[in-house]
Structure formats: C-alpha cells, structure tokens
C-alpha cells in the first residue's frame, strides 16, 4: 500500500512516517519498477508499536534497539521509569521555583542572584532542576539534524549522546553568535565608509532568521515527540 493509506490507517502525518524511515525505525520495501515504497501490514504494526513506545516517552535509540531486538523490553521499561522519575523531580523543582517567585511577588526587576543562590541551596539539599542538556538532546532528535545532513556516517554517529550534544551546542552557538559577529564587522566597515547600510540590513535580517530557527529548536526541545 502507499504512504497515504498508511497515514490514514495509523493516524500519522506523512512527514512523521518519513521521519521514522530516516531514523531507520521502519524500512518499507521498494517497488523495482518505479522505486516507490510499498508498505505492508507489518509496517503498519511497526508504526503502531512506535506510537505506543513514544507514548512512554522512549527515545528513538531505545525504540530502534527494541525493534531490532537488541534490547529487552522489561529492562528498557525499568530504565525508562527511572528516567521519567528523574524528569518528574526536575519538573517538581521548576514548579517549586515558580511558586516561590509567585509567593515572593517577584516582578520583572527581581534579584537574579538571590534566586540563583536559592536554587544552589536547594540543589545542595537534594532538589533537582531542569538541565539544559535535556533540552538540547530533545531538540537535536526532534529537528532531525542527521536527516538533513543526509550522510550515512552522520546517522551512525548521531546515535551517540555526546555527539548529538556537541553538534547541538555548536549549531545553536553558530545560529545565535555568528550573525552578531558579522553585524559588528559590517558596522565597523560602514563606520569607515567601506560598505553601505544595505549589507548591515541584510545581516540584521539574517540574524532574525537564524534566531527564529534557534527559538524553534528550543521549542521543539521542550515540546512533545512525534
């Protein structure tokens, strides 16, 4: 069957099905005459299984290992419970910090150092707060960066957490810092009559565009998984 039929049967978007294909979670056969993908009932069952696993917030790597029978389901579920409990502790920490600032009637001019010291004190007592690395992990996974690169070697290396984090940090720094550096450079050139304002305007627009991408990456990092 065609991908449209699969999307209708599973309730998934076509883009999501393609996403799972790029992540090597499903591998539909190709019809030799036209190279179109041909999906089977087994593929639909696999997609349904992926959806169920995602409802448990399992990562793509965990799901891949389960589908390829490289991991034990009970072991993965027990590991996931520990991960979810830790995430819940992080959320509880964030909630408690929000509540404290509400109780303190903090306004936009609040004392940042006071609340950072408060967080450090609570962390020393054992309370946990959200970690930026978790957001980066989710963002890299959600934006399908390795799929955009399109190289088999990138798909392989992106399976490693430290690679995903390093790539994510470098990408975000590039998108946020590089435009500012270029604007400063072209501004200095304009001050010395070496260029026009149009060049600066172009870099300002590029900065807005790049920052929009960065915001979308973090939004996806905090959002739900497909």
VMD Tcl script that draws the C-alpha trace (Angstrom):
set ca {
  {0.00 0.00 0.00}
  {1.03 3.63 -0.49}
  {2.15 6.02 2.22}
  {-1.14 7.95 2.10}
  {-3.05 4.80 3.01}
  {-0.61 4.10 5.83}
  {-1.05 7.62 7.16}
  {-4.83 7.15 7.14}
  {-4.65 3.79 8.90}
  {-2.16 4.86 11.58}
  {-3.31 8.45 12.08}
  {0.25 9.69 11.50}
  {1.31 12.52 9.22}
  {3.20 11.51 6.10}
  {6.13 13.66 7.28}
  {6.22 11.71 10.56}
  {6.30 8.39 8.70}
  {9.16 9.69 6.54}
  {10.89 10.84 9.73}
  {10.74 7.32 11.18}
  {12.09 5.94 7.92}
  {15.08 8.28 8.03}
  {15.65 7.21 11.62}
  {15.75 3.59 10.41}
  {12.80 2.54 12.56}
  {10.90 1.19 9.57}
  {12.20 0.03 6.20}
  {9.38 -0.44 3.67}
  {10.20 -2.35 0.51}
  {10.61 -0.50 -2.77}
  {8.82 -1.48 -5.96}
  {11.55 -2.13 -8.53}
  {9.58 -0.69 -11.45}
  {9.09 2.82 -10.05}
  {11.15 2.88 -6.80}
  {8.01 3.80 -4.79}
  {7.79 2.48 -1.24}
  {5.37 -0.36 -0.70}
  {4.04 -0.68 2.84}
  {2.72 -3.87 4.38}
  {0.57 -4.72 7.38}
  {3.81 -5.48 9.19}
  {4.96 -1.91 8.58}
  {1.67 -0.60 9.99}
  {2.06 -2.81 13.05}
  {5.61 -1.48 13.45}
  {4.37 2.12 13.25}
  {1.65 1.41 15.80}
  {4.32 -0.05 18.08}
  {6.46 3.07 17.63}
  {3.50 5.29 18.54}
  {2.90 3.27 21.70}
  {6.58 3.47 22.66}
  {6.53 7.22 22.09}
  {3.59 7.50 24.46}
  {6.00 6.17 27.10}
  {8.49 8.89 26.05}
  {11.03 6.33 24.85}
  {13.85 7.81 22.79}
  {14.41 6.90 19.15}
  {17.53 4.99 20.15}
  {15.60 2.92 22.69}
  {12.86 2.19 20.16}
  {15.38 1.24 17.49}
  {17.06 -1.21 19.85}
  {13.71 -2.76 20.77}
  {12.57 -3.11 17.16}
  {15.89 -4.65 16.18}
  {15.68 -6.97 19.21}
  {18.92 -5.57 20.60}
  {17.30 -4.78 23.94}
  {14.99 -6.45 26.44}
  {11.60 -4.74 26.78}
  {11.36 -5.20 30.53}
  {14.85 -3.82 31.01}
  {14.10 -0.79 28.84}
  {10.83 -0.10 30.67}
  {12.51 -0.26 34.08}
  {15.22 2.08 32.83}
  {12.57 4.42 31.43}
  {10.73 4.53 34.76}
  {13.93 5.76 36.40}
  {14.40 8.37 33.66}
  {10.80 9.59 33.99}
  {11.08 9.77 37.78}
  {14.18 11.93 37.41}
  {12.41 14.16 34.89}
  {9.49 14.46 37.30}
  {11.91 15.56 40.01}
  {13.25 18.22 37.62}
  {9.71 19.41 36.90}
  {8.92 19.49 40.63}
  {11.98 21.69 41.10}
  {10.86 24.05 38.35}
  {7.34 24.18 39.81}
  {8.66 24.96 43.29}
  {10.82 27.78 41.91}
  {7.85 29.25 40.05}
  {5.74 29.03 43.18}
  {8.40 30.72 45.32}
  {8.66 33.64 42.91}
  {4.86 33.94 42.94}
  {4.81 33.84 46.75}
  {7.56 36.48 46.82}
  {5.51 38.59 44.38}
  {8.60 38.94 42.20}
  {8.32 41.39 39.31}
  {10.43 41.89 36.18}
  {13.18 43.59 38.23}
  {13.67 40.62 40.56}
  {17.07 39.86 42.10}
  {18.54 37.16 39.84}
  {21.46 36.40 42.18}
  {19.10 35.82 45.09}
  {17.13 33.18 43.20}
  {20.24 31.54 41.74}
  {21.62 31.22 45.26}
  {18.25 29.85 46.35}
  {18.48 27.20 43.60}
  {22.05 26.31 44.60}
  {20.96 25.91 48.22}
  {18.05 23.67 47.25}
  {20.27 21.63 44.91}
  {22.68 21.08 47.80}
  {19.70 19.77 49.79}
  {18.93 17.29 47.01}
  {16.31 19.08 44.93}
  {16.74 18.81 41.16}
  {16.04 21.34 38.45}
  {15.76 21.04 34.64}
  {19.02 20.56 32.78}
  {19.73 22.42 29.52}
  {21.34 19.25 28.12}
  {17.99 17.52 28.18}
  {16.53 20.28 26.04}
  {19.44 20.03 23.59}
  {19.06 16.24 23.36}
  {15.37 16.57 22.58}
  {15.94 19.42 20.14}
  {18.55 17.54 18.10}
  {16.31 14.48 17.98}
  {13.21 16.47 17.03}
  {14.83 18.59 14.32}
  {16.22 15.51 12.58}
  {19.62 17.14 12.04}
  {21.24 13.91 10.91}
  {18.46 13.51 8.36}
  {19.21 16.94 6.94}
  {22.89 16.08 6.64}
  {21.88 13.05 4.64}
  {25.09 11.12 5.16}
  {25.10 7.53 6.42}
  {28.07 8.30 8.67}
  {26.15 11.15 10.33}
  {23.21 8.84 11.03}
  {25.64 6.44 12.71}
  {27.46 9.00 14.85}
  {24.29 10.87 15.84}
  {23.31 7.80 17.84}
  {25.88 8.81 20.46}
  {24.64 11.24 23.11}
  {27.88 13.24 23.35}
  {27.96 13.73 19.55}
  {24.35 14.96 19.48}
  {25.01 17.36 22.34}
  {28.23 18.72 20.82}
  {26.58 19.19 17.43}
  {23.53 20.81 19.02}
  {25.62 23.27 21.07}
  {27.80 24.21 18.08}
  {24.71 24.68 15.88}
  {22.94 26.90 18.41}
  {26.06 28.98 19.04}
  {26.53 29.40 15.30}
  {22.93 30.46 14.76}
  {22.96 32.97 17.62}
  {26.52 34.34 17.81}
  {27.73 34.32 14.19}
  {25.14 36.87 12.92}
  {26.06 39.25 15.77}
  {29.75 39.00 14.88}
  {29.04 39.70 11.23}
  {26.79 42.68 12.06}
  {29.56 44.13 14.24}
  {32.10 43.61 11.45}
  {29.94 45.25 8.77}
  {29.05 48.05 11.16}
  {32.75 48.84 11.57}
  {33.17 48.76 7.80}
  {30.28 51.16 7.42}
  {31.81 53.49 10.02}
  {34.95 53.58 7.88}
  {32.94 54.11 4.68}
  {33.92 50.69 3.34}
  {30.36 49.45 2.76}
  {26.74 50.60 2.68}
  {23.88 50.20 5.13}
  {22.32 47.58 2.88}
  {24.93 45.00 3.94}
  {24.19 45.66 7.60}
  {20.45 45.40 6.96}
  {20.94 42.04 5.23}
  {22.84 40.67 8.23}
  {20.18 42.00 10.62}
  {17.53 40.12 8.63}
  {19.71 37.00 8.63}
  {20.15 37.34 12.40}
  {16.37 37.50 12.87}
  {16.02 34.43 10.64}
  {18.74 32.47 12.46}
  {17.36 33.43 15.86}
  {13.94 32.28 14.73}
  {15.46 28.88 13.89}
  {17.13 28.76 17.32}
  {13.84 29.52 19.07}
  {12.13 26.80 17.05}
  {14.87 24.32 18.02}
  {14.36 25.05 21.71}
  {10.59 24.97 21.28}
  {10.86 21.50 19.81}
  {13.29 20.53 22.51}
  {10.69 21.37 25.13}
  {7.73 20.01 23.17}
  {6.29 16.58 22.59}
  {7.83 13.93 20.41}
  {6.34 12.84 17.07}
}
mol new
graphics top color blue
foreach p $ca { graphics top sphere $p radius 0.5 }
foreach p [lrange $ca 0 end-1] q [lrange $ca 1 end] { graphics top cylinder $p $q radius 0.2 }
display resetview
